[in-house]
């Protein structure tokens, strides 16, 4: 079942600008992940942040996690046209032996040239 | 990382018929997952398929409607049975990565039911 809520639902920015999207969740988690989906294709894993981490970087991506607020943000810096995609957060429950993920509603990002 | 292929990539089907979607992985994996993504929506887990055991279905999904096979560690099929227009979705398979935390996804099967 979906646990994450994301905002905004859609985001349109100019190439070179930064894009920020947020994810909120309801129950305690082991980790939170972000995935990208291009044009209804398969999802690609971007980054994973654990519940004991507050911030993580990967290239132009910066992820924060606030477990007290049950929220995370994904920042894409210096956006490019190729960043146009839908971005989903996914949470893994704190106690799980089945490795299932719950996906948020997603944010659709459009980067204008 | 695992490389996953799905067949067919897309199909248009008549209501009342069934479609079997194949998922092939380039390495042996324990856990495979099947998701449905309705138009403009997020992913909803249909079932978890482990080799050698019956698939575990999520609430709202039943074996009669979505039978799953998992004959070996690199292959699985999902059948969408007795289709209706409401079954029009993208169906995605995924596998757990080596650390079991992340998932790798196939390219999806885009299904339209008329």
Interface residues (C-beta under 8 A of the other chain):
Chain A: X1 X2 X30 X31 X33 X35 X40 X41 X42 X43 X44 X45 X48 X88 X92 X98 X99 X100 X101 X103 X104 X105 X106
Chain B: X4 X31 X33 X37 X41 X42 X43 X44 X45 X48 X56 X58 X59 X90 X92 X94 X96 X97 X100 X101 X102 X103 X104 X105 X106 X107 X108 X110
